[in-house]
Amino acid sequence: MKEINVRVVFISLWVVAAALLLVMFSQSAGEGGSPKVHSISVLMRAPGERFMKGMEQAALDFNADLHILSGYAKNDGATQLEYLQREINFTDAVVLNPENIVEMDSYLSGLRQSPPVVTVIQPIAAVKRHVGADDEALGKALGAWAAAEGEKSCLILCPVDWKPIHMKRRDALEATLKESGVESSIRYCENTQGSVSAAISSDRKRLILAIDDALLVNMCEQSDEDCILYGIGYSSGARQYLESGRLRGLAVYSEYDAGYLSLRAAVNAAEKKPFQEEALGIYKADAGNMYSEPIINILFPIG
């Protein structure tokens, strides 16, 4: 009888040990297995090449499957909202550059539960996870560089379809110029040759500043040769003008980093991890440094 009890205890110990080993093996296999592929929807009209390079690199680094939805017209907030309402139910997280700020903010703030949404470039109050440049700092930087030219007045070109980011840039730019004793006038224009030409002709100034990268090329082509030109942002069409010195300087930030960090933030949101806020540095790009680090990496990122 005693021998049977010993055998029972021995077998029981083996069963317990085997069960523990099985649990440990399962945990080890789970930790070392393939990570989850997160489906990330990007609602952004015409994302730039540098921005997309950053997103695509982050998708590789953080194992994400990108779904880009950009097939809607400029300022078509209704279509973008329809996309968002659909995507929220079929994706792990959304990266959003809102077209209609008021409408999008009202919709998201009215939801009972906050969905995993990250705004990029243009923030809205209802979304706490945001990646973008400090637009006030961009305006201040542009104002300081332009004021150093010694002109007493200047013309500021703003897009007709402005957003709050443009207002922040404009207000900071005006304030900085005023502190330096430079008077400024503002003209709103479409991104067309005729509209930009009319804006420049209506208030002739030697110093001209554009607060949106979409206006850079037309500003260069429609202004007089002796004009001093500055701007915010960068576009591929402006390369020749920056290289030749026609564009005296640009206040820029890394769009590659904006794409990378917004995608990383979306993956973290899907995994319910805390948001890692990182400031995007602001730099002056000109003919002398555009092919030197770090500016070359900002204007022409490899990714």
C-alpha positions, -999 to 999 in steps of 0.1 A, spaced: 0 0 0 29 23 9 46 15 -25 14 24 -43 12 58 -25 48 66 -35 41 58 -71 9 80 -70 29 109 -56 57 104 -81 33 103 -111 15 134 -97 47 153 -95 56 144 -131 21 155 -142 25 189 -125 60 193 -139 48 185 -174 19 210 -171 44 237 -159 67 230 -188 37 232 -212 27 266 -199 62 279 -201 66 266 -236 33 282 -247 43 316 -232 77 314 -249 62 306 -282 38 335 -278 65 359 -270 88 347 -299 60 344 -325 52 368 -352 40 402 -339 5 414 -348 2 433 -380 -18 465 -373 -41 479 -400 -36 517 -401 -58 539 -422 -44 573 -434 -70 599 -443 -49 626 -459 -54 643 -493 -23 642 -515 3 632 -489 38 644 -499 66 621 -510 88 629 -480 59 623 -456 51 590 -472 87 578 -471 86 584 -433 53 565 -430 65 536 -451 96 532 -430 76 533 -398 53 507 -413 82 484 -417 96 491 -383 63 487 -364 47 460 -386 18 480 -399 -3 476 -430 -11 511 -445 -44 519 -461 -41 553 -478 -74 572 -485 -68 604 -503 -94 603 -531 -113 634 -522 -111 671 -533 -95 699 -513 -117 710 -484 -141 681 -490 -147 675 -453 -179 656 -459 -163 628 -479 -134 626 -455 -158 622 -426 -176 594 -444 -143 577 -448 -135 581 -411 -169 567 -400 -163 537 -422 -127 531 -413 -131 534 -375 -150 500 -376 -125 482 -398 -91 494 -388 -68 494 -357 -61 532 -358 -64 562 -381 -40 590 -390 -60 621 -400 -52 655 -415 -86 671 -412 -101 690 -442 -130 705 -423 -117 712 -388 -150 723 -372 -170 694 -386 -144 668 -378 -138 681 -343 -176 681 -336 -180 645 -348 -151 631 -328 -159 650 -296 -195 637 -298 -185 600 -297 -189 582 -264 -156 565 -266 -125 581 -280 -113 560 -311 -76 555 -318 -71 586 -340 -39 606 -345 -40 640 -362 -11 652 -383 -2 687 -395 -35 702 -385 -46 695 -348 -81 695 -335 -93 698 -299 -110 664 -298 -78 644 -306 -51 644 -280 -25 626 -301 -10 650 -326 22 651 -347 31 683 -364 54 713 -365 51 743 -342 35 767 -366 40 797 -343 77 789 -342 78 786 -380 63 821 -383 87 836 -357 117 820 -375 106 834 -409 100 868 -394 135 870 -378 153 860 -410 132 884 -432 137 913 -408 175 908 -409 173 919 -446 169 955 -435 137 963 -455 111 986 -439 81 968 -453 71 935 -468 42 916 -484 29 883 -469 12 859 -492 -14 836 -476 -35 809 -492 -72 816 -497 -82 783 -483 -63 789 -451 -65 768 -420 -57 775 -383 -21 764 -389 -18 793 -414 -33 818 -390 -7 808 -363 21 812 -388 7 846 -400 1 860 -366 36 850 -353 52 863 -385 34 897 -383 43 901 -346 80 893 -351 82 917 -380 65 945 -361 89 940 -332 117 945 -357 102 977 -371 90 961 -404 56 969 -416 36 941 -434 6 938 -456 -13 906 -463 -27 893 -496 -47 861 -500 -43 842 -532 -51 810 -550 -21 788 -561 -23 800 -597 -1 823 -617 -28 849 -622 -39 850 -586 -3 853 -572 7 878 -598 -23 900 -590 -15 898 -553 21 909 -558 11 936 -583 -15 951 -560 10 959 -533 45 961 -547 71 953 -521 107 942 -525 105 917 -496 79 890 -502 71 861 -478 49 830 -485 35 811 -455 26 780 -474 48 758 -496 21 756 -523 27 793 -531 65 791 -534 69 784 -571 44 810 -583 59 836 -559 93 830 -575 80 831 -611 56 861 -607 78 885 -587 104 909 -600 140 897 -602 152 921 -575 127 909 -550 139 892 -518 119 860 -513 114 838 -482 88 811 -473 77 784 -451 79 747 -462 94 731 -492 82 716 -525 101 698 -552 93 725 -577 110 751 -555 144 732 -556 158 752 -585 149 785 -569 164 776 -536 195 763 -552 200 794 -573 194 817 -543 162 831 -559 146 819 -527 167 835 -500 156 811 -473 129 787 -462 117 778 -427 114 740 -428 108 709 -407 112 672 -414 81 660 -432 97 625 -431 98 627 -393 61 638 -393 51 608 -414 72 584 -393 61 597 -359 24 598 -368 25 562 -380 43 552 -348 17 571 -327 -11 553 -346 4 518 -338 9 528 -302 -27 540 -301 -38 506 -314 -18 489 -287 -32 513 -261 3 526 -253 9 562 -241 15 589 -267 52 598 -272 52 635 -280 83 647 -299 89 682 -312 98 686 -348 129 708 -352 127 740 -373 156 749 -396 165 775 -422 172 761 -456 191 781 -481 215 777 -511 245 774 -488 232 745 -467 206 727 -487 230 699 -495 246 697 -460 233 678 -430 208 680 -415 190 701 -442 197 676 -470 180 649 -449 150 671 -445 146 681 -481 157 649 -498 153 620 -473 162 585 -483 137 560 -470 
